[in-house]
Amino acid sequence: MKKLFLALTMLPMLALGQTLDECQQAAEKNYPLIQQYGLIEKTTQLTVANIQKGWLPQVSASAQATYQSDVTAWPDEMKTMMGGMGIDMKGLTKDQYRMGIDVQQTIYDGGVIGSQKRIAREQGKVQAAQNEVNIYNVRRRVNEMFFGLLLIDEQIKLNTDLQTLLAGNERKLESMTERGTAAESDLQNVKAERLNAIQKATELASQKQMLQRMLSTFCGIEINNIQKPQVKAEGGGLTAENRRPELKALDAQIGVLNAQEKALNAALMPKVGVFAQGFYGYPGLNMFEDMMRHKWSLNGIIGARVTWNIGALYTRKNDKAKLQLQRDMTENNREVFLFNNNQEQIQQHENIARYQKLMAQDGEIISLRQAVRKAAESKLAHGIIDANDLVREINQEHAACVQQSVHEIKMLKEICDNKYTTNN
């Protein structure tokens, strides 16, 4: 169903061919990791909901039976005195039983639950940011396949031009052979070179089909044609703003540390709550009554409690120091990433400048090779050179055209890779 939806949304673009941006967007939507965004959000919501339930009454039930080595008993003098009055002073039995329920309700927790919810949300942001980093890496893989396919397309076009040029010369040589002005070996030489070009075209077509299938599978849509990116090289300096998702992931990690530091403050605050305890058993709360009668009874206690655990003070200094060290490590990771990212940008800008210089000479080289090839065709027609010399000049002209296409495609790839490097 997902692939059908992608195909329908991309349908208007199929006739013209997909652009690089369209392929990247389709690949990101098709990549299985895209589903984790929803899973991370739902997990975070469930975690926060569970933490929020800390405000609900905490109920626990218990049952116990004990046998004691000794119990509270009446003094002997009181037993004697009461016995004289006809009252049986039994005392407590050594076997005791209790079944009860405890209910505790937090009224003020010092901000502990709020801190836990903030930490859970920040941790969810870290997971989402890391997932974005993983999905963003899909673009680089699309770039590799897209420009590989684009280069093969250019080579196929040039190969077609080469076959046309060789076929034209082959027809001229056939006519010359029939008139006896050219040797049969010259015709065979050019014909063999044309067959070599056909073989190369078959190989290129196979490579194109393979890359098309890979890119189509990766993007989740059928890709038959692609459009050459219309981009221009920018200045040679580093980009001022870097929007890579890795930086967002580092910001999210800092957010978790900030939330954890606030939780340290909440741990020092007093806690206020109310409680209720009820149990059925023996002995109960009325000890004197139970010492005279061995009967089970219902008992209950309600009250309020204030607790203040200052044990967090013992480790507070070290806990804050640990959080600061983790911040320093995160900021160091940011510096390392930006340093490597800047080095990559420098390399890409240098490559772009190099290809621009090479392309400035490619046109002139092709013009010269065309002139030499046309001269060779004229010389062959007048019997000054043989077909070997002509084939050599044709191949050199073709190589110059291929070189120009390679330089152009590689420059375009460096420009697009540079946009990937900074996410601009």
C-alpha positions as CSV (number, residue, x, y, z in Angstrom):
1,M,0.0,0.0,0.0
2,K,2.8,2.4,0.9
3,K,4.6,1.7,-2.5
4,L,1.3,2.3,-4.3
5,F,0.9,5.7,-2.5
6,L,4.4,6.7,-3.4
7,A,3.9,5.7,-7.0
8,L,0.7,7.7,-7.3
9,T,2.2,10.8,-5.8
10,M,5.2,10.6,-8.1
11,L,3.2,9.8,-11.2
12,P,3.2,13.3,-12.8
13,M,7.0,13.2,-12.6
14,L,7.6,9.9,-14.3
15,A,7.1,11.3,-17.8
16,L,9.8,13.9,-17.4
17,G,12.0,11.8,-15.2
18,Q,12.8,12.0,-11.5
19,T,15.0,14.8,-10.1
20,L,17.6,14.1,-7.4
21,D,15.4,15.8,-4.7
22,E,12.4,13.6,-5.7
23,C,14.5,10.5,-5.5
24,Q,15.8,11.5,-2.1
25,Q,12.3,12.3,-0.8
26,A,10.9,9.0,-2.1
27,A,13.8,7.0,-0.6
28,E,13.3,8.6,2.8
29,K,9.6,7.8,2.8
30,N,10.3,4.2,1.6
31,Y,13.1,3.5,4.1
32,P,11.9,1.2,6.9
33,L,13.4,3.4,9.6
34,I,10.7,6.1,8.8
35,Q,8.3,4.0,10.8
36,Q,10.3,4.5,14.0
37,Y,9.2,8.1,14.3
38,G,5.7,7.0,15.2
39,L,7.0,4.2,17.5
40,I,9.3,6.6,19.3
41,E,6.5,9.1,19.8
42,K,4.1,6.4,21.1
43,T,6.8,5.0,23.5
44,T,7.5,8.5,24.9
45,Q,3.8,9.1,25.4
46,L,3.4,5.8,27.3
47,T,6.4,6.5,29.4
48,V,5.2,10.0,30.4
49,A,1.7,8.6,31.1
50,N,3.2,6.0,33.4
51,I,5.2,8.6,35.3
52,Q,2.1,10.8,35.6
53,K,0.4,7.9,37.4
54,G,2.7,8.6,40.3
55,W,0.1,11.1,41.5
56,L,-2.5,8.3,41.8
57,P,-3.0,6.7,45.2
58,Q,-0.5,3.9,45.8
59,V,-2.3,0.8,47.2
60,S,-0.7,-2.3,48.5
61,A,-2.2,-5.4,50.1
62,S,-0.4,-7.7,52.5
63,A,-1.0,-10.8,54.7
64,Q,1.2,-12.2,57.3
65,A,1.3,-14.9,60.0
66,T,4.0,-14.9,62.6
67,Y,5.1,-16.9,65.6
68,Q,7.1,-15.0,68.3
69,S,9.4,-16.3,70.9
70,D,8.0,-13.9,73.4
71,V,5.0,-11.5,73.6
72,T,3.8,-8.6,75.7
73,A,2.4,-10.0,78.9
74,W,0.7,-8.8,82.1
75,P,2.9,-8.4,85.2
76,D,2.5,-11.4,87.7
77,E,1.2,-9.1,90.4
78,M,-1.6,-7.8,88.2
79,K,-2.5,-11.4,87.1
80,T,-2.8,-12.4,90.8
81,M,-4.8,-9.3,91.6
82,M,-7.2,-9.7,88.7
83,G,-7.4,-13.4,89.1
84,G,-8.7,-12.8,92.6
85,M,-11.4,-10.7,91.1
86,G,-12.4,-13.6,88.8
87,I,-11.0,-12.0,85.6
88,D,-8.9,-14.2,83.3
89,M,-5.8,-12.4,82.2
90,K,-4.8,-14.5,79.2
91,G,-2.2,-12.2,77.6
92,L,-1.2,-12.2,74.0
93,T,-0.7,-15.4,72.1
94,K,2.6,-16.1,70.3
95,D,0.9,-16.8,67.0
96,Q,-0.3,-13.6,65.4
97,Y,-2.0,-12.8,62.1
98,R,-2.7,-9.8,59.9
99,M,-4.4,-9.1,56.5
100,G,-4.3,-5.4,55.6
101,I,-4.3,-2.7,52.9
102,D,-2.1,0.4,52.8
103,V,-3.0,3.5,50.8
104,Q,-0.6,6.4,50.3
105,Q,-1.3,9.6,48.3
106,T,1.4,12.0,47.4
107,I,0.4,15.7,47.8
108,Y,3.7,17.4,47.1
109,D,6.8,15.6,45.7
110,G,9.2,18.5,45.3
111,G,9.0,18.3,41.5
112,V,10.3,14.7,41.2
113,I,7.5,13.5,38.9
114,G,7.7,16.6,36.7
115,S,11.5,16.1,36.4
116,Q,11.0,12.5,35.4
117,K,8.5,13.5,32.7
118,R,10.9,16.2,31.3
119,I,13.7,13.6,31.2
120,A,11.5,11.1,29.4
121,R,10.5,13.7,26.8
122,E,14.1,14.8,26.2
123,Q,15.1,11.2,25.8
124,G,12.4,10.7,23.2
125,K,13.8,13.7,21.4
126,V,17.3,12.1,21.4
127,Q,15.9,8.9,19.9
128,A,14.0,10.9,17.2
129,A,17.0,13.0,16.4
130,Q,19.2,9.9,16.1
131,N,16.6,8.3,13.8
132,E,16.7,11.4,11.7
133,V,20.5,11.1,11.4
134,N,20.1,7.5,10.2
135,I,17.4,8.5,7.6
136,Y,19.5,11.4,6.5
137,N,22.3,9.1,5.5
138,V,19.9,7.6,2.9
139,R,20.6,10.8,0.8
140,R,24.3,9.9,0.3
141,R,23.4,6.5,-0.9
142,V,20.8,8.0,-3.3
143,N,23.5,10.4,-4.6
144,E,25.9,7.6,-5.4
145,M,23.3,5.6,-7.4
146,F,21.7,8.7,-9.0
147,F,25.0,10.2,-10.4
148,G,26.3,6.7,-11.4
149,L,23.1,6.3,-13.4
150,L,23.5,9.8,-14.8
151,L,27.1,9.1,-15.9
152,I,26.0,5.9,-17.7
153,D,23.2,7.8,-19.5
154,E,25.8,10.3,-20.8
155,Q,28.1,7.5,-21.9
156,I,25.3,5.8,-23.7
157,K,24.5,9.0,-25.6
158,L,28.1,9.5,-26.6
159,N,28.3,5.8,-27.6
160,T,25.4,6.3,-29.9
161,D,27.1,9.3,-31.5
162,L,30.3,7.2,-31.9
163,Q,28.3,4.4,-33.6
164,T,26.7,7.0,-35.9
165,L,30.1,8.4,-36.8
166,L,31.6,5.0,-37.4
167,A,28.7,3.9,-39.5
168,G,29.0,7.0,-41.7
169,N,32.7,6.3,-42.3
170,E,31.9,2.6,-42.9
171,R,29.5,3.6,-45.7
172,K,32.0,5.9,-47.3
173,L,34.6,3.1,-47.2
174,E,32.2,0.6,-48.8
175,S,31.7,3.0,-51.7
176,M,35.5,3.6,-51.9
177,T,36.1,-0.2,-51.8
178,E,33.7,-0.7,-54.6
179,R,35.5,1.9,-56.7
180,G,38.9,0.4,-55.8
181,T,40.2,3.5,-54.0
182,A,40.3,1.8,-50.6
183,A,41.5,-1.5,-49.3
184,E,39.1,-4.1,-48.0
185,S,41.1,-4.2,-44.7
186,D,40.3,-0.5,-44.1
187,L,36.6,-1.3,-44.3
188,Q,36.9,-4.3,-42.0
189,N,38.9,-2.2,-39.5
190,V,36.1,0.5,-39.2
191,K,33.4,-2.2,-39.1
192,A,35.2,-4.0,-36.3
193,E,35.5,-0.7,-34.4
194,R,31.7,-0.1,-34.8
195,L,31.0,-3.6,-33.5
196,N,33.2,-2.9,-30.5
197,A,31.1,0.2,-29.9
198,I,27.9,-1.9,-30.1
199,Q,29.4,-4.3,-27.5
200,K,30.2,-1.4,-25.2
201,A,26.6,-0.1,-25.6
202,T,25.4,-3.5,-24.5
203,E,27.6,-3.4,-21.5
204,L,26.4,0.1,-20.6
205,A,22.8,-0.8,-21.0
206,S,23.3,-3.7,-18.6
207,Q,24.9,-1.5,-16.0
208,K,22.1,1.1,-16.4
209,Q,19.4,-1.6,-15.9
210,M,21.2,-2.8,-12.7
211,L,21.4,0.8,-11.3
212,Q,17.9,1.6,-12.3
213,R,16.6,-1.5,-10.4
214,M,18.7,-0.7,-7.4
215,L,17.6,2.9,-7.3
216,S,13.9,2.0,-8.0
217,T,14.0,-0.6,-5.1
218,F,15.7,1.9,-2.8
219,C,13.2,4.7,-3.6
220,G,10.1,2.5,-3.8
221,I,9.1,3.8,-7.2
222,E,9.8,2.9,-10.8
223,I,12.6,5.0,-12.2
224,N,13.0,5.0,-15.9
225,N,14.5,8.4,-16.5
226,I,16.3,11.0,-14.4
227,Q,16.9,14.7,-14.9
228,K,20.4,16.2,-14.7
229,P,20.5,18.6,-11.7
230,Q,20.5,22.3,-12.5
231,V,22.8,23.5,-9.8
232,K,25.7,26.0,-9.7
233,A,28.8,26.0,-7.6
234,E,28.8,28.5,-4.7
235,G,31.7,30.4,-3.3
236,G,34.8,28.6,-2.2
237,G,34.4,29.4,1.5
238,L,32.8,27.2,4.2
239,T,29.0,27.5,4.6
240,A,28.1,29.7,7.5
241,E,25.2,27.6,8.7
242,N,25.4,23.9,9.2
243,R,22.0,22.2,9.4
244,R,23.1,18.6,9.7
245,P,20.8,16.4,11.9
246,E,23.8,15.2,13.9
247,L,24.0,18.7,15.5
248,K,20.3,18.4,16.4
249,A,21.0,15.1,18.0
250,L,23.8,16.6,20.1
251,D,21.5,19.5,21.2
252,A,18.9,16.8,22.2
253,Q,21.6,15.1,24.4
254,I,22.3,18.4,26.1
255,G,18.6,18.8,26.7
256,V,18.6,15.4,28.6
257,L,21.5,16.5,30.7
258,N,19.8,19.8,31.6
259,A,16.6,17.9,32.6
260,Q,18.7,15.5,34.8
261,E,20.4,18.5,36.5
262,K,17.0,19.9,37.4
263,A,16.0,16.5,38.8
264,L,18.9,16.8,41.3
265,N,17.2,19.9,42.7
266,A,13.9,18.1,43.0
267,A,15.6,15.2,44.9
268,L,16.5,17.6,47.7
269,M,12.9,18.9,48.3
270,P,10.7,17.5,51.1
271,K,7.8,15.2,50.2
272,V,4.3,15.6,51.7
273,G,1.6,12.9,51.6
274,V,-1.3,11.3,53.4
275,F,-1.8,7.7,54.2
276,A,-4.3,5.2,55.4
277,Q,-3.8,1.7,56.8
278,G,-6.4,-0.9,57.6
279,F,-6.0,-4.5,58.7
280,Y,-8.0,-7.4,60.0
281,G,-6.2,-9.7,62.4
282,Y,-4.9,-10.4,65.8
283,P,-3.6,-8.6,67.8
284,G,-5.2,-5.2,66.9
285,L,-4.4,-1.7,68.0
286,N,-6.2,-2.1,71.3
287,M,-3.5,-4.2,73.0
288,F,-5.2,-4.5,76.4
289,E,-8.4,-5.8,74.8
290,D,-6.5,-8.4,72.8
291,M,-4.6,-9.5,75.9
292,M,-7.9,-10.4,77.5
293,R,-9.7,-11.8,74.4
294,H,-8.1,-13.7,71.6
295,K,-10.4,-12.4,68.8
296,W,-9.6,-10.9,65.4
297,S,-10.6,-7.3,64.9
298,L,-10.7,-4.5,62.3
299,N,-8.2,-1.7,62.8
300,G,-7.3,1.4,60.9
301,I,-5.0,4.4,60.9
302,I,-5.1,7.6,58.8
303,G,-2.5,10.4,58.9
304,A,-0.2,12.8,57.1
305,R,3.5,12.4,56.6
306,V,6.4,14.8,55.7
307,T,9.6,13.2,54.7
308,W,12.9,14.9,53.8
309,N,15.7,12.7,52.7
310,I,18.9,14.7,52.8
311,G,21.0,11.8,51.5
312,A,21.0,13.4,48.1
313,L,23.3,16.1,49.5
314,Y,26.0,13.5,49.9
315,T,26.3,12.8,46.2
316,R,25.0,16.1,44.7
317,K,28.4,17.6,44.1
318,N,29.7,14.6,42.3
319,D,26.4,14.1,40.4
320,K,26.6,17.7,39.1
321,A,30.3,17.2,38.2
322,K,29.4,14.0,36.2
323,L,26.7,15.9,34.3
324,Q,29.1,18.7,33.5
325,L,31.6,16.1,32.2
326,Q,29.0,14.6,30.0
327,R,28.2,18.1,28.7
328,D,31.9,18.6,27.9
329,M,32.1,15.3,26.1
330,T,29.0,16.2,24.1
331,E,30.4,19.6,23.1
332,N,33.7,17.9,22.2
333,N,31.8,15.5,19.9
334,R,30.2,18.6,18.3
335,E,33.6,20.2,17.8
336,V,35.0,16.9,16.3
337,F,32.0,16.6,14.0
338,L,32.3,20.3,12.8
339,F,36.0,19.9,12.3
340,N,35.6,16.8,10.1
341,N,32.6,18.4,8.4
342,N,34.7,21.5,7.6
343,Q,37.5,19.4,6.2
344,E,35.0,17.6,3.9
345,Q,33.6,20.9,2.7
346,I,37.2,22.2,1.9
347,Q,37.9,19.0,-0.1
348,Q,34.6,19.3,-2.0
349,H,35.1,23.0,-2.8
350,E,38.6,22.2,-4.1
351,N,37.2,19.4,-6.2
352,I,34.6,21.7,-7.6
353,A,37.2,24.3,-8.5
354,R,39.4,21.6,-10.1
355,Y,36.5,20.3,-12.3
356,Q,35.6,23.8,-13.3
357,K,39.1,24.4,-14.6
358,L,39.2,21.1,-16.4
359,M,35.8,21.8,-18.0
360,A,37.0,25.2,-19.2
361,Q,39.5,23.3,-21.4
362,D,37.3,20.4,-22.4
363,G,35.4,22.3,-25.0
364,E,38.6,23.5,-26.8
365,I,40.0,19.9,-26.7
366,I,36.8,18.5,-28.3
367,S,36.9,21.2,-31.0
368,L,40.5,20.4,-31.8
369,R,39.8,16.6,-31.9
370,Q,36.9,17.2,-34.2
371,A,39.0,19.2,-36.6
372,V,41.7,16.5,-36.5
373,R,39.2,13.8,-37.1
374,K,37.6,15.6,-40.1
375,A,41.0,16.1,-41.5
376,A,41.7,12.4,-41.1
377,E,38.5,11.6,-43.0
378,S,39.6,13.9,-45.8
379,K,43.1,12.3,-45.9
380,L,41.6,8.8,-45.9
381,A,39.4,9.8,-48.9
382,H,42.6,10.9,-50.8
383,G,44.5,7.8,-49.8
384,I,47.1,9.7,-47.6
385,I,46.4,7.7,-44.5
386,D,44.8,4.3,-43.7
387,A,41.8,3.4,-41.6
388,N,43.9,2.8,-38.5
389,D,44.8,6.4,-38.3
390,L,41.2,7.5,-38.8
391,V,39.9,5.1,-36.1
392,R,42.6,6.4,-33.7
393,E,41.4,10.0,-34.2
394,I,37.7,9.0,-33.9
395,N,38.5,7.2,-30.6
396,Q,40.4,10.2,-29.3
397,E,37.6,12.5,-30.1
398,H,35.2,10.1,-28.4
399,A,37.5,9.9,-25.3
400,A,37.5,13.7,-25.1
401,C,33.7,13.9,-25.2
402,V,33.5,11.2,-22.5
403,Q,36.1,13.1,-20.4
404,Q,34.0,16.2,-20.6
405,S,30.9,14.4,-19.5
406,V,32.8,12.8,-16.6
407,H,34.1,16.1,-15.5
408,E,30.6,17.7,-15.6
409,I,28.9,14.8,-13.8
410,K,31.6,14.7,-11.1
411,M,31.4,18.4,-10.6
412,L,27.6,18.2,-10.2
413,K,28.0,15.4,-7.8
414,E,30.5,17.4,-5.7
415,I,28.1,20.3,-5.6
416,C,25.2,18.1,-4.5
417,D,27.5,16.3,-2.0
418,N,28.4,19.6,-0.6
419,K,24.8,20.5,-0.1
420,Y,24.4,17.1,1.7
421,T,27.4,17.9,3.9
422,T,25.8,21.0,5.3
423,N,22.1,20.1,4.7
424,N,21.5,23.3,2.8
